[in-house]
Amino acid sequence: MSRFWSDIVNQLTPYTPGEQPQLSNLIKLNTNENPFGPSPKVLEAIAKANGEELRKYPDPNAKSLKQTIANHFRVESDMVFIGNSSDEVLAHVFRGLLKHDAPLLFPDITYSFYPVYCKLFEIDYEQVPLRDDFTINIDDYDRANGGVIFANPNAPTGIALSINEVEKLATRNPDSVIVVDEAYVDFADDSAVRLINKCPNLVVTQTLSKSRSLAGLRVGIALANAELIEGLERIKNSFHPYALDSLAIAGAAAAFEDHEYLKTTCKKVNATRERVTQRMQKMDFTVLPSSANFVFATHKNVSAEKIFFALRERNIIVRYFDKPRINEFLRVSIGTDREMDAFLEAVTEIVSSE
């Protein structure tokens, strides 16, 4: 704490990102990174853009990338917003679309950055409890609100709300912005993007960090009707006009153009996820039904904290949240088959010793 800080700084409890330890022989299953590298076409596009033109500022509107994304989702380019990571996109959404007199609503168990943004931007909010099975009950959102936001599939549970339910939620709240944070949607069955033409209050955010293996590139997007996108552009251009650098623009465009690579890698991740789920269930784990590139699991007899530290001793890092309702669960990112076999072998040893 410093006497030079603004008052808001003293009030903040910052978001805590997953560890990024720089250790050799580490099996890192804690931040939901894709175990497969980016598309070769992405690397080629970045290499091609890495030249003399870097002396110039990038296109502040990233028009070529917006058009590529619009073509991919079959929407108009003025329905696309781009930012330096989906976290930055969400920050603009909170600032530009979700600060109203009524409280913002979001689940009590979801992406932990949401209450941080509310504190930072002085947004009143209420956390709505998930059901006992960790699913969202949209009836709980039938009340006065200044907006609704939730991750779908949810984090850290991995459970997805059906698109029909998303549409009902948006339709029941026509005067509020409904934000669907789809960081993991490519590992799931369906996206709410197909609803934005008929739900003018719907915003869908996505990232290239997970399914497209570009966590190091930092690109996020939002899709919504042109009126909402214009609000986000006003915020961005008052804060950071050149949000994306030239290499990110080139790499992101190539990632959206290589749909076959995306489909192939997601299929591999999902197959491994199902195999790991079945193996863990045989070891007396309860594993929530995941539509993401991770599993969320609790053991019948051994505490999550004990398993977490026992795995660390074996150079395997997973995510443990010491929070109410979920402090007996571990979130395990899906790695390569070799990494997951090592994880399963270690877990078998840990739980069988109890």
Secondary structure, DSSP 8 states (H G I E B T S, - for coil): --TTS-HHHHH------------TT-EE-SS---SS---HHHHHHHHHHSSGGGGS---TT-HHHHHHHHHHHTS-GGGEEEESSHHHHHHHHHHHHS-SSS-EEEESSS-THHHHHHHHTT--EEEE---TTS---GGGG-S--S-EEEESS-TTT-----HHHHHHHHHH-TTS-EEEE-TTGGGSS--GGGGTTT-TTEEEEEESSSTTS-TTT--EEEE--HHHHHHHHHHHHTT-S--S-HHHHHHHHHHHH-HHHHHHHHHHHHHHHHHHHHHHHHTTEEE----SSEEEEEESSS-HHHHHHHHHHTTEE-EE--STTTTT-EEEE---HHHHHHHHHHHHHHHHT-
